[in-house]
Amino acid sequence: MNNRSDMIQVLSPSFRWFFTNPFFLSIELIFIYLIINIEFSYPNELFTGSILLLIFALIYYLLDFSPITLHQTFLMILANFMQILLSYFSLDYSPILIPSLHIFSQIILGFSYYLGSKIIVQDDIILINSKSINCSDVSVESRVRTIGGLFGFGDIILHYNNKKFMLSGIVNPIEKRRILIDNFNFLAYKQKANWSGTIILFLVSVIILISPIFILFTVFYIYFSELFVVLRFFYSIILTLIISILLLNIRIPRVRINPALDIMDLELVDTGMWTQIFQLNETTVVKQLFRCGWGHNNYNDHKAPIIGKKMCGRWNPIALVIMHNLMLIYQMIGVHRRKIFEHHIEAIPRTYTVHGRYFRYLQEHVPKPLNLENMPEDIKDQFILLNEELEKSGLFIDDIHAGNVRINSNGKIRLVDGELYTDGEILIKNFLVNGIDDRLNGMETVLGCERIIRWVDHRLSVDDVVKQKVKV
């Protein structure tokens, strides 16, 4: 590793950002202009066309995709105003003049931001807009929006003297934030998760998954058009259910190579329901999440539309593959949240994702299990503090049984597993987990802490360990 005097970090927007922000915005504007031109004869019907463009501009502004959102919105309003002005004076001009100039201006604006936005950090100095600032005076946060996250980029936001500087289009912004904090002494800005979290993404995914069922029903309903309405509904529903179940039971092969194959020579520390844990060195463990067919193969205690045994292996029913992969996605969302909030929630051990390995991560090794021998005297106070930190961060942590709590060498609790959910997500998660997993008898708080949740099942709870300690 280089000495600090040799360290330099340059942050700038990626080309992915240019493609998904100004370029995609231009595609949207072309589409809008085409629609309103066909449906409303724009620019002849100025009122309707202008209202639609202004509504789009307002929505775009409120979504606040990047630092140039305000400028992009201004260009939309300016184009609208120019269209109205030219029409008011009855000037003869091509109907594509204003839309063409508008879209060209958006491309130029985005390209200028892409080329001209840059943050340079060297030693303990950060250079922003030709101004040098001590890194220790700047706090940093990262933000990953749904669309940007799908393309692998997000925002780095710097806070200095009650001012905010945002740089969009940063690849892997969570890891870049950590580098700035660990290597250059930036302060960690206290972030709070949005209430909705990934609810919108979840609902969109559900709609995409169930839309073929509705399409299938519609096809059958049209096909039986000569029957009475009641019979049309009955036959359409029955045939749709039968074909859907048959399709969901089609078996597809698992990932060809075991994802953990390259680390099998490491010491296997433990095998969880979803994870294999290997000892990398004295301070770090490697956690490899199972892919469908390579682990967590028994779904017999889960509700799923499977004919016969609900098992995975070399060949896996599509329904179980979908369930498994959705769970993996939320596991990794939880891992990324751990990286964001580990500076503010003491009980979260340091966590590192592995480049190129989407379902693998490294974690600080916490040596001692939670048992009567290792239990700290102030364990209840530590959980109360954890609950307060979770509340300030807008998060809940789930699946906290005794096996997911370990004790470090300083007698502090560390939650080595368990997913982080926002205030909105926890409601949907509880409903789905209780409804799908027949092994559970509900959810309970841990030591009375409302934001720390355990699943009521066969696994030893933290409360049980504490009660055993009291009896001793």
N, C-alpha and C positions, 0 to 999 in steps of 0.2 A: 504493500500500500504506500502511496506517496505521502510525503510530509504535507502538513497543512499549508505551508508556503507555496507548494506546487499545485494545490488543488484549485480547480476552476470548474464552474458549472454554467452552461449556457442553456437558457430556456427560450424556445420560440415555437410558434404554431407549426403543426405538421400539415403536410399536404392533404391528409385526410380531412382536416378541418375545412380547408378551402373547398374541397369537393362537397362536403355535407352542409356547409353554411351558405356562402354567397352563391355557389354554383347551384345547389339544390333550391335555394330561395328563388333564383332566376327561373328555374324550371316551374316552380309553383306559380310565379307571376305570369309566365307564358300560358300556363293552364288556365289561370283565372281570367286573363284577357280573352282567351279563346272562348271560354264558357259565356262570359257576359256579352261578348260580341255576337255569339250565335243565339243566345237566349233573349238578350235585351237590346240587340242592335247598337251596342256601344260603339262610338261615342254619341250616337244620335239621341239615345235616352240617357242623358247625363246623370239625372238624379239617381236612378237605380244603380247604374254602373259605379258612380262615385261612392254611394253608400256601401256597396259590397267591398270596394277597395279600402275604404276607411275602416270598415269592421275588421278586415284582414290585417291592416296596419296596426290597429289597436291590440288585437290578439297577439300579434308578433311582438309588439312592444312589451306587453305584460309577461310574455314567456321569457324575455331577457336572455337570449341565447349567448350573447358575447358582448364585449365592450363597445362594439360598433352597432349594437342594436338600435340605439337612439338615432344614429346617422342613417341607418337603413330605413328606419321608420320615417325620418324626415324626407328622404328621397321618395318614398311612396306618397306622402302627403303633397310634396312639391309636384310630382307628376300629375296627381289629381287636380291640383290647382291650375297647372299649366293647360290641362285638357279643357277645364271649364273656361279659362280665360280666352283661349283661342276660339272656342265655340261661341262664346258670348259676343265676340267681335266679328263673328261669321267669316273668319279667315279660311281660305282654301288651303288645305294641307292634307297630307296622306294620313289615313286613320292609323297606320302603324308607326308614325313618326314618334309620338310621345312614348308608347310602349317600348319601342326599340331603344330610344335614348335612356329611358328609365332602367331597362334591364342592363344595358351597357354600363351605366353609371354604377349599378350594384356590383357588377363584376370588377370594375376598376377599384371601387372602394374596398371590396374584400381582398383583392390582390395586393393593394397597398398595405393593408393591415398584415397580411401574410408575410410580406417581405420586410416590413419596417418595424414589427413588434419583436422586441428581444429583451431579455434580462440576463445580465452577466454578473456572476458571483465569483469573486476571487479573494482568497484569504478570508478576512472578516469584513469585506466591503462588498456591497451590492450596488450595481450601476443601473438606474432606472431613468430613462429619458435624459441621459447625460448628467444625472445627479448622483453623487456618491453618498451612500448611507451606511452606517454601521449595522451589520447583520443583527447584532444583539438588541437593536432598537426596533426591529421589524418582527411582527408575528405573521405566521403563514397558515393558510387553510387550503384544502383542496375540495373541489366540487365536481361530481360526475353526474351529468344529466342522462336521462334515458337514451336519447338518440346518440349522444356522444359516446356513452358507455358501450353501445352496440358496435361502434367503430373504434373503440379502444383509446379514446382521448377524453379529456376533461379540462377543468380550469385550475389554475393556481392563483390564489388571491392573497395579496400582501396588504397588511394593515400597518400604517405608520402615521403618527401624529393625527389620529382621528380621520385619516384619509385612507381610501381603498384603491388599490391598483389591481386590476384583473387581467390575466393573460390567458386567453382561450386556446384550445387546440393542442394542449400538452399531452403527449403520449404518456400513459402510466402516471397520472398526476399524484396519486397517493404515494407511490414510491419516491417521486421527485420531492414531494413535501418532506418525507422522512429524511432524505439526503440533506435537504436544507437545514433541518432541525439537528440532526446528529453530527453532520460534518462541518456546518458553518454557523452553528450557535443561533439560528433563528428561534424565536419563541413560537410555541404551538398555540395557535388561535383557538379559543374555546368554541367548538362547533356544536350545533344542535341539529339532530336529524329532523327532517320534515315529517309532519304527522302522517302523510299519505305513503311515504317511502316508495315501494315498488308496486303499490296497489294498481295504478293505471297500467303498468306493464303486465301485471298478472291478469287483469281483466281482458286486455287485448289478446294475451296468449290463450285465455279460456275461449274467447270468441272465435279465434282462429281454429282452435282444436275442435269446437263443436259445430262450426259452420258447415262442414261436410254432411253432418247428420241432418241439419235443416234443409240443405240442398237436396239430399236424398229423399226426405219427406215430401218436399215440393214436387219433385219429379214423379213420385208415386201418386200424389194427390191430383196432379194434372192428368196422369195416365188413366186414373179411374174416374174421369170427369162425367161419364155416363151414369154412374151410380148415385144413390141418394147420399146426401151430405154425411149422415152418420156412418154409413158403410165406407164412404171414401176415407173418412178420418180413421176408422177402425183398421181397414186394410193397410193404409199408408203407415200408421204407427207400428203395426205388427211387423210388416216387411222391413221397415226402417230399423227397428230394434234387432231383428234377426240378422240382417246384413251387417249392421254396425258391430254386433258381437262377433260375428264370423271374421270380419276384417281386423278387429282388435285382437283376435286370437291367432292371427297369422304370425308365425315365428320367424324372426330374423336373427342372423348370426351376431354374436357378441364381438366386441373389438378384438381383432385378431391376436394382438400381443398383450400380455399382462402388463398394465401400466406401471406396475412396481418391479418389473423384471430387472431393470438396471440398478436397483438398490437392494436386491435380494441377498447380496453378500454382507449387508449390514446386519447388526444384531436386531432381531425382532423383539421389541419391548412389550408390545401389547397388540391385541386385535379387538377393535370395537365393532359396533353394529355397522358402521359405515366406513371405518378407517383401519388401515394398518399403520402402526407406529414403529419406526426404526430409530436406533440411536446413531446419530451422525458423529457426535463427539461429546465431550463432557458437558458442554453447555447447550447443545442443540439437538432436537429430535426432528425427524422427517415424518410428515403425515401424508399418506397417500390415500385419497378417497377411492372407494371401489367403483369401478364401472360395472354396468349391468352385466351379469354373468360371471363376474370375477370375485364376487363377494356380496353379502347381504342378499342371498338368493331365495330365501324363504319368505313368501308373501301370503302364506296360508291364513294368517291372522289379520289380513287386511281385506277390506271390501274392494273388489275389483271384478270386472265382467270377464272372468276367465273360466273356460270350460275345463274341468278337471283340476289337478293340483296347480297351485299358484307358485310355481318354482321357476327359477332361472338357471341358466348354465351355458352350454355351447350355443343353444338356440333359445330365443326369448320372445314371449308374446309381446306384440306391439304395445298393448295396454300397460304392461309392467315396465317396458322400456321408457315410456312417456312418464310414468310415475317416478321411476328411478332418476331420470335425468332432471325433472323438475326439482326433486329434492337436492340433487347435486348442485344445481344452480343456486338454490337458497343457502346451501352450505357455503359456497364460495362467496356469495354476497355477505354472509356473516363474517367470513375471513377478512374480506376487504374492510368491513366496518371495524373489525378489531384493530386493523392497521391505522385507521383514522382516529379511533378514540382511545388507543392504548396510552396516550400521553395524558389523558384526563381521567381515566378509570384505572386506578392503581392495580386492581385485581386481575386485569387482563395482561397476560404475559406477552412479551415481544413476539411478533409474528411477521414472517417474511414469505411472500409468494416467490415461486420459482419460474424464471423466464422460460417460456416454451412448454411448461407443464401446467396445464390449466386446472388440474384437480390434485395438485400437490402443493404443500407449503411447509415451511420450516417454522419451528416454534422454540422459544426458550425452554430449556429442560428444567422442570421443577421437581426436585428429587424426592420429596416425601409425600406419601399418600395421607389422606385425611383419616386418621384413626384415633383411638384413645391415647396412644402414646405421643402422637405428634400434634394433637389438637391444641392450638393456642388458647390461653385463658380468656383472651378478649375476642373470641371468635364472633360472638353476637354483635359486638361493637363494630368489628370489621365488616360484617354483612350489612349493618345499618348504614355505614359510610358508603359501601358499594351501592346500596339502594339509592342514596342521595345523589351519588355521582351519575347513576343511570338516569335518574329523573332530570337532572340538569342537562343531560345529553339527549333527552327525548327518546330513550330506549328501554326495552325489556330484554332480559336474557332468559333463555328457555332451556329446558332439559338439564337442570342443575341437580343431579343426584350426587351422592357422596363420592362416587368414582371420578366425577368431573371436577372435583375440588382437590387441589394439592397444596402443600405447604412448602414455602421456600426456606432457605437457610436462616432467614431473619424472622421466621415465625409468622409470615404474612400469607394470607390465602391467595391462591391464583386459580382462576377458572380456565382450565386447559381445554375445555370443550363447552359446547352450548351455543346456540344461534342467537344473534342479536336482531330484534325486531323493533320497528317503530310503533308509536301509539296506535296508528291505524292498522298496521299489518297484524298486530297481535290478536285483534278481534277475529280476523279471517283465519289466521293460523290455528287458533284454538278450536274454531268451528270445524275446520277441515280435519285436523289431527284426531279430535275426538270422534268425528264421524267416520273416518276411514280405518283407524287402527283399533281393532277389537281387543288388543292386549291391555289397553289403558282403562283405568277406572276414574278418569278425570284429571284435573290439574290442581295443584296446591302451591301456595307460596312457601318459600323457604325461610324458616325462622321468623315468620310473620312479615317478611319484606315483600311488598306487593309487586315489585318489578323483577323479582327473582323467582322463577317458576320451575317447578319440577313436575314430571309426569308421574302419576300414581300407578306404579307397576311393581314388578318383583325386585327392583333394584333398591339397595340400601339408601335411605335418604339422609341428608345432613341433620335433620331434626332427630332422627333415631340415634345417630352417633352422639349428638349433644346430650340426649336423654340418658344414654349409657354412661356418659362421663359424669353426669349429675348423680346417678345411682352409685357409682364407684366412690 
